[in-house]
Amino acid sequence: MVDSIWNHAFRECLLIDPKEHPMLLAEPSSNSQQQRERTAELIFEKYNVPALFLAKNAVLTSFASGRATSLVVDGGGGSTTIAPVHDGYVLQKAVASSPIGGELLTDCLLKSLESKGVMIKPRYSFKRKEIQLGVFQTVDLDFPSTPESYRLYSQRVIASDIKECVCRAPDTPYDESSYSNIPMTPYELPDGQTIEIGADRFKIPDILFNPSLVQTIPGMDNFVEIASSARGLPQMAVESINKCDVDIRRELFSSILLAGGTASMQQLKERLEKDLLEESPQAARVKVLASGNATERRFSVWIGGSILASLGSFQQTWFSKSEYEEHGVSYVQRKCP
């Protein structure tokens, strides 16, 4: 599976011959020794690359912001990972992860809107015609053989855009009574209908801080068990820091980096900082840092990788093909700690 993705990336997207280029690969902090060795074996044996380096996502995010020590909070689509980085190395024993990610928030928003009678039409199921200047008519199109999975994917794309446009983390923990009378925010769907979104724009992002809120959303029964065992972002961050050496805890509290698409949520930085101030020791100076540019947050791993690979001092750290042939695949653990 992964080699077909790499084939597509090399041949169709980058248009390069892998034999001619050293390769820096980013990997999750939780990657096992077997996975790393299998990756190295595939890269050297199938693609014959001259040299390879495996770098952890959290380390590259840290480098992208110009820091060697930080606590990286990576909010991705499928999960959220918190990893402490010290002097360019991930402290493996203190890595924490949660199954709550951007895709789960999108599903929660979709189900919540459906329970209120809002049906999101996938983009392929209609076309809009301009019948006079500024007036559009929506014509339904019939594609009876469209698989259910594609219909759901198309709805999720729209729900994800709604989430990114109108949702924001609430300043205080969400509760139904406080947010029942807040003003509605309009959003125009692709088919032209305008929907009003009220408390959901605060409730959905608050799932990152209080995963048990999933239980209150109709149709999310499959995720109740996952959510009940998950912890909120502030608790995970404090637990991760407490598993590190006492000497570096203050430095980690003052250098918490937000990365990933989900981290671009409005007000997330401010809310996380506020909650951590309440959870952290009094002596700690809490500082949550995030790039003002949402694209930079989303691609911080790639940016860190491009910085690392362009350093002159990095060139002698590559795991070369000759070293692979001489020492075997297990040498990757030594060359890429």
Solvent accessible surface area in square Angstrom, and as a share of the most:
residue,aa,sasa,rsa
1,M,180,0.80
2,V,67,0.38
3,D,38,0.20
4,S,63,0.41
5,I,94,0.48
6,W,38,0.13
7,N,48,0.24
8,H,101,0.45
9,A,30,0.23
10,F,12,0.05
11,R,120,0.44
12,E,112,0.50
13,C,83,0.50
14,L,109,0.54
15,L,138,0.68
16,I,50,0.25
17,D,53,0.27
18,P,2,0.01
19,K,118,0.50
20,E,124,0.56
21,H,72,0.32
22,P,68,0.43
23,M,18,0.08
24,L,40,0.20
25,L,33,0.17
26,A,49,0.38
27,E,9,0.04
28,P,69,0.43
29,S,6,0.04
30,S,85,0.55
31,N,35,0.18
32,S,45,0.29
33,Q,101,0.45
34,Q,132,0.59
35,Q,98,0.44
36,R,11,0.04
37,E,35,0.16
38,R,136,0.50
39,T,28,0.16
40,A,0,0.00
41,E,70,0.31
42,L,22,0.11
43,I,0,0.00
44,F,0,0.00
45,E,106,0.47
46,K,95,0.40
47,Y,6,0.02
48,N,62,0.32
49,V,0,0.00
50,P,53,0.33
51,A,10,0.08
52,L,0,0.00
53,F,25,0.10
54,L,5,0.02
55,A,5,0.04
56,K,19,0.08
57,N,38,0.19
58,A,6,0.04
59,V,12,0.07
60,L,1,0.01
61,T,4,0.03
62,S,0,0.00
63,F,53,0.22
64,A,29,0.23
65,S,48,0.31
66,G,70,0.67
67,R,90,0.33
68,A,48,0.37
69,T,12,0.07
70,S,0,0.00
71,L,0,0.00
72,V,2,0.01
73,V,3,0.02
74,D,32,0.17
75,G,6,0.06
76,G,24,0.23
77,G,36,0.35
78,G,54,0.52
79,S,48,0.31
80,T,3,0.02
81,T,35,0.20
82,I,1,0.00
83,A,1,0.01
84,P,0,0.00
85,V,0,0.00
86,H,57,0.25
87,D,92,0.48
88,G,16,0.16
89,Y,123,0.47
90,V,21,0.12
91,L,44,0.22
92,Q,92,0.41
93,K,146,0.62
94,A,0,0.00
95,V,33,0.19
96,A,11,0.09
97,S,67,0.43
98,S,7,0.04
99,P,64,0.40
100,I,5,0.02
101,G,0,0.00
102,G,7,0.06
103,E,110,0.49
104,L,13,0.07
105,L,0,0.00
106,T,7,0.04
107,D,16,0.08
108,C,0,0.00
109,L,0,0.00
110,L,4,0.02
111,K,73,0.31
112,S,4,0.03
113,L,5,0.02
114,E,57,0.26
115,S,60,0.39
116,K,132,0.56
117,G,61,0.59
118,V,27,0.15
119,M,110,0.49
120,I,5,0.02
121,K,73,0.31
122,P,12,0.08
123,R,141,0.51
124,Y,53,0.20
125,S,24,0.15
126,F,19,0.08
127,K,103,0.44
128,R,95,0.35
129,K,99,0.42
130,E,97,0.43
131,I,104,0.53
132,Q,119,0.53
133,L,173,0.86
134,G,58,0.56
135,V,64,0.37
136,F,100,0.41
137,Q,86,0.38
138,T,51,0.29
139,V,50,0.29
140,D,96,0.50
141,L,66,0.33
142,D,121,0.62
143,F,109,0.45
144,P,120,0.76
145,S,106,0.68
146,T,38,0.22
147,P,81,0.51
148,E,107,0.48
149,S,83,0.53
150,Y,105,0.40
151,R,77,0.28
152,L,57,0.28
153,Y,127,0.48
154,S,12,0.08
155,Q,4,0.02
156,R,90,0.33
157,V,68,0.39
158,I,1,0.01
159,A,0,0.00
160,S,30,0.19
161,D,56,0.29
162,I,0,0.00
163,K,16,0.07
164,E,116,0.52
165,C,69,0.42
166,V,14,0.08
167,C,1,0.01
168,R,70,0.25
169,A,0,0.00
170,P,1,0.01
171,D,77,0.40
172,T,67,0.39
173,P,86,0.54
174,Y,14,0.05
175,D,67,0.35
176,E,107,0.48
177,S,88,0.57
178,S,73,0.47
179,Y,26,0.10
180,S,75,0.49
181,N,142,0.73
182,I,37,0.19
183,P,109,0.69
184,M,109,0.49
185,T,35,0.21
186,P,83,0.52
187,Y,29,0.11
188,E,101,0.45
189,L,3,0.01
190,P,27,0.17
191,D,14,0.07
192,G,26,0.25
193,Q,76,0.34
194,T,81,0.47
195,I,11,0.06
196,E,94,0.42
197,I,3,0.01
198,G,10,0.09
199,A,25,0.19
200,D,9,0.05
201,R,38,0.14
202,F,22,0.09
203,K,17,0.07
204,I,0,0.00
205,P,0,0.00
206,D,1,0.00
207,I,0,0.00
208,L,7,0.04
209,F,14,0.06
210,N,57,0.29
211,P,9,0.06
212,S,49,0.32
213,L,17,0.08
214,V,0,0.00
215,Q,91,0.40
216,T,78,0.45
217,I,6,0.03
218,P,76,0.48
219,G,50,0.48
220,M,2,0.01
221,D,112,0.58
222,N,131,0.67
223,F,61,0.25
224,V,49,0.28
225,E,147,0.66
226,I,69,0.35
227,A,2,0.01
228,S,69,0.45
229,S,89,0.57
230,A,16,0.12
231,R,88,0.32
232,G,4,0.04
233,L,7,0.03
234,P,3,0.02
235,Q,68,0.30
236,M,1,0.01
237,A,0,0.00
238,V,19,0.11
239,E,68,0.31
240,S,1,0.01
241,I,0,0.00
242,N,72,0.37
243,K,109,0.46
244,C,4,0.02
245,D,85,0.44
246,V,106,0.61
247,D,125,0.65
248,I,17,0.09
249,R,70,0.26
250,R,159,0.58
251,E,85,0.38
252,L,0,0.00
253,F,3,0.01
254,S,27,0.17
255,S,8,0.05
256,I,0,0.00
257,L,9,0.04
258,L,9,0.04
259,A,1,0.01
260,G,10,0.09
261,G,38,0.37
262,T,12,0.07
263,A,2,0.02
264,S,38,0.24
265,M,18,0.08
266,Q,89,0.39
267,Q,60,0.27
268,L,4,0.02
269,K,57,0.24
270,E,87,0.39
271,R,7,0.03
272,L,1,0.00
273,E,42,0.19
274,K,77,0.32
275,D,16,0.09
276,L,0,0.00
277,L,104,0.52
278,E,127,0.57
279,E,79,0.36
280,S,14,0.09
281,P,77,0.49
282,Q,191,0.85
283,A,76,0.59
284,A,13,0.10
285,R,160,0.58
286,V,13,0.07
287,K,81,0.34
288,V,0,0.00
289,L,38,0.19
290,A,26,0.20
291,S,38,0.25
292,G,83,0.80
293,N,73,0.38
294,A,54,0.42
295,T,78,0.45
296,E,78,0.35
297,R,35,0.13
298,R,157,0.57
299,F,98,0.41
300,S,12,0.08
301,V,34,0.19
302,W,182,0.64
303,I,50,0.25
304,G,0,0.00
305,G,9,0.08
306,S,47,0.30
307,I,70,0.36
308,L,18,0.09
309,A,36,0.28
310,S,89,0.57
311,L,83,0.42
312,G,60,0.58
313,S,79,0.51
314,F,10,0.04
315,Q,88,0.39
316,Q,144,0.64
317,T,51,0.29
318,W,36,0.13
319,F,0,0.00
320,S,31,0.20
321,K,51,0.21
322,S,73,0.47
323,E,42,0.19
324,Y,22,0.08
325,E,120,0.54
326,E,133,0.60
327,H,90,0.40
328,G,30,0.29
329,V,37,0.21
330,S,66,0.42
331,Y,40,0.15
332,V,0,0.00
333,Q,50,0.22
334,R,185,0.67
335,K,44,0.19
336,C,0,0.00
337,P,87,0.55
